[in-house]
Amino acid sequence: MPIIHLIIKHKNSILFDEDTPIDENVIIEDFFATFAINTLEPEFWNINFKAYLGKMKFGNKEKVGKRCKVYEASKIYGIFVEIKIIDLNGNPNEERPLRNAFDLLMNSSTTLYLPEFNPIPRNALDQLKIDITNLIKNNGGGWFGKDVAENIGKKFVIDLANAIWYVDIRGFNTFNQKYKVPILFENFFDCANPSNYKNARPKFDFDNLQVLNRKLMNYSELSWMKSQRFH
C-alpha cells in the first residue's frame, strides 16, 4: 500500500504529522473524511479544507482539487500532503443548491474534462499546450472530474509541452535520430523557431533530458494513462 506523509493544520496548530498508508483509488475528499473520523476530534469531522502537495515537507506546495486521487496526485506533485482546515463554523442548515450532491457526483464521474488554458496564447509554447489539449480531445481523451483535469491533467499537458519544447529548440532531427519520436507528436515540432533567437541552438544536456524523462514516466504508471482513451 502506498505511503504519503500527511500534515493536518488548523490555524497555528499541527493536528497530525506522520507517514500514512493510502488506498491507490481514494480521492482526497473521501480520504480526509474517513481519516478525520478515525483520528481527529469530532469538531474536525465535517469541515472545509484545502489540500496542498509537494516534494518536501517544508516549502512551496501545489494546491490540488479534492476530487483528485491522492496516490496519482502524489506521483506528480510529491508525497507530502498538507491539509489546511479553513472553516469550523459551517452551518448545517444553510440553503443547499437545487442539484443534490449525488447528481453532481454522478455527473462528474461520467463526464470527461480537459484542462483549460488561455484561448489567446502569449507565445508559441502557450499555443503548444493548447494544441496538445486539442489532440487529447480529438482522440476521445480527457479526465473524469474537473478538479482532476485542472490539476493532474493540466500538469501532464504542461510537462509534455515542456519536453517537446526542450527538444524542438535544440533540434528535432538530432534527437529523432537517436530516440524515435512517436509519429503522433511529430506535428508539434518546428514551433520553437530557434532561428529567431540571437544565439545558436543550445545543446542537449543529458541531466535535463533525464529530468524530463522521469516526469513523463511518472504518468505512465497512473491508472488513467493505461485506459483506452489514452491509447
C-alpha positions in Angstrom: 0.0 0.0 0.0 1.4 3.4 -1.0 2.6 5.8 1.8 2.2 9.6 2.0 3.4 12.0 4.6 0.2 13.6 5.9 0.3 17.0 7.7 -3.0 18.5 9.0 -3.0 22.1 10.2 -5.6 24.2 11.9 -4.7 27.9 12.4 -1.2 27.7 14.1 -1.6 24.1 15.3 -0.4 20.9 13.7 -3.0 18.2 14.4 -1.2 15.4 12.6 2.3 14.9 11.1 3.1 11.3 10.2 3.5 8.9 7.4 0.1 7.4 6.4 -0.8 4.5 4.1 -3.4 5.2 1.4 -5.6 3.3 -1.0 -4.5 3.8 -4.6 -8.0 4.7 -5.7 -9.2 7.0 -2.9 -9.8 10.7 -3.7 -8.6 13.4 -1.3 -12.0 14.4 -0.2 -13.0 10.8 0.8 -9.6 10.1 2.3 -9.7 13.0 4.6 -13.4 12.4 5.6 -12.5 8.8 6.7 -9.2 9.8 8.3 -10.8 12.6 10.3 -13.5 10.3 11.8 -10.9 7.7 12.7 -8.2 10.0 14.0 -9.3 13.5 14.8 -11.7 15.1 17.4 -15.4 15.3 16.3 -15.2 19.0 15.8 -12.9 18.3 12.8 -15.1 15.7 11.1 -17.3 17.8 8.9 -15.2 20.8 7.9 -14.0 22.7 4.9 -10.3 22.3 3.9 -7.7 22.9 1.2 -5.2 20.3 0.1 -1.6 21.0 -1.0 1.0 18.6 -2.2 4.8 18.9 -2.5 8.1 17.0 -2.8 9.4 18.4 0.5 7.9 18.8 4.0 8.7 22.5 4.1 8.5 25.0 1.3 6.0 25.7 -1.5 3.4 23.1 -2.4 0.8 22.9 -5.2 -2.9 23.3 -4.4 -4.8 20.2 -5.5 -8.5 19.7 -6.0 -10.4 17.5 -3.6 -11.6 15.2 -6.3 -8.1 14.2 -7.3 -6.9 10.7 -6.3 -4.3 11.0 -3.5 -1.9 8.5 -5.0 -2.0 9.8 -8.5 -1.5 13.4 -7.3 1.4 12.3 -5.0 3.1 10.7 -8.0 3.1 14.1 -9.8 3.4 16.7 -7.0 5.2 14.7 -4.2 4.2 12.6 -1.2 3.9 15.4 1.3 0.2 16.1 1.7 -0.8 19.2 3.7 -4.4 19.6 4.7 -5.3 23.1 5.9 -8.6 23.4 7.8 -10.2 26.7 6.9 -13.7 26.6 8.4 -15.0 25.3 11.7 -18.2 27.3 11.6 -20.1 25.7 8.7 -23.9 26.0 9.2 -25.6 22.6 8.5 -28.9 24.4 7.9 -27.6 26.7 5.2 -29.6 26.6 1.9 -28.4 23.9 -0.5 -28.3 24.1 -4.3 -31.2 22.5 -6.1 -29.0 19.9 -7.6 -28.1 17.4 -4.8 -24.7 16.1 -4.1 -25.5 12.7 -5.6 -26.4 14.2 -9.0 -23.2 16.2 -9.0 -21.1 13.2 -8.1 -22.6 11.1 -10.8 -22.2 13.8 -13.4 -18.5 14.4 -12.5 -17.8 10.7 -12.5 -19.0 10.1 -16.1 -18.1 13.3 -17.9 -14.6 13.8 -19.4 -13.0 17.1 -18.8 -10.0 18.8 -20.3 -7.6 21.3 -18.7 -8.3 24.9 -19.6 -5.7 27.3 -21.0 -5.9 30.9 -22.1 -7.5 30.8 -25.5 -5.3 33.7 -26.6 -1.7 32.3 -26.4 1.1 34.7 -25.4 3.7 32.7 -27.3 4.4 29.5 -29.3 4.8 27.5 -26.1 1.3 28.5 -24.9 0.0 27.5 -28.3 1.7 24.1 -28.0 -0.2 23.5 -24.7 -3.5 24.3 -26.5 -2.6 22.0 -29.4 -1.8 19.1 -27.1 -5.1 19.6 -25.3 -6.9 19.6 -28.6 -5.1 16.4 -29.6 -6.3 14.7 -26.4 -9.9 16.0 -27.1 -9.9 14.9 -30.7 -8.8 11.4 -29.8 -11.6 11.0 -27.2 -9.3 11.5 -24.2 -9.8 13.5 -21.0 -10.1 13.1 -17.3 -13.1 12.2 -15.1 -13.8 15.2 -12.8 -13.0 18.9 -13.4 -10.6 19.1 -10.5 -8.6 16.2 -11.8 -8.4 17.8 -15.3 -7.4 21.2 -13.9 -4.7 19.7 -11.6 -3.2 16.5 -12.8 -4.4 16.9 -16.4 -3.0 20.4 -16.7 0.3 19.3 -15.1 0.6 16.5 -17.7 0.0 18.8 -20.6 2.5 21.4 -19.3 5.2 18.7 -18.7 4.6 17.2 -22.1 4.7 20.6 -23.8 7.9 21.5 -21.9 9.6 18.2 -23.0 8.6 18.8 -26.7 9.8 22.4 -26.5 13.1 21.4 -25.0 13.8 19.0 -27.9 12.4 21.4 -30.5 14.6 24.3 -29.6 17.7 22.1 -29.6 17.0 20.2 -32.8 14.3 17.6 -33.5 16.3 15.8 -36.2 19.3 15.3 -33.9 17.1 13.9 -31.2 14.9 11.8 -33.5 18.0 10.0 -34.9 18.7 8.5 -31.5 15.4 8.4 -29.8 12.5 7.9 -32.2 9.7 10.4 -31.6 6.1 8.9 -31.9 4.5 9.9 -35.2 1.6 11.3 -33.2 3.8 14.1 -31.9 5.8 15.0 -35.0 3.5 17.8 -36.0 4.3 19.6 -32.7 7.9 20.2 -33.6 9.3 23.1 -35.6 7.3 25.5 -33.5 10.1 26.9 -31.3 11.6 28.8 -34.3 15.2 29.0 -32.8 16.3 30.9 -35.9 14.6 33.9 -34.4 16.9 33.9 -31.5 20.3 35.8 -31.4 22.2 32.8 -30.1 22.9 29.4 -31.7 20.8 26.4 -30.8 21.6 25.3 -27.2 23.0 21.8 -26.9 21.2 18.8 -25.4 22.1 18.2 -21.7 21.8 14.6 -20.5 20.8 15.5 -17.0 18.0 17.8 -18.2 16.8 15.0 -20.5 16.7 12.6 -17.6 14.6 15.0 -15.5 12.1 15.5 -18.3 12.0 11.7 -18.9 11.3 10.9 -15.3 8.5 13.4 -15.2 6.8 11.8 -18.1 7.5 8.3 -17.0 5.7 9.0 -13.7 2.4 9.5 -15.7 2.8 6.1 -17.4 2.1 4.4 -14.0 -1.2 6.2 -13.4 -4.5 4.5 -14.0 -5.9 7.0 -16.5 -2.8 6.7 -18.7 -3.4 3.0 -19.0 -7.1 3.5 -20.0 -8.3 3.1 -23.6 -8.9 6.8 -24.0 -5.2 7.5 -23.9 -4.2 4.8 -26.3 
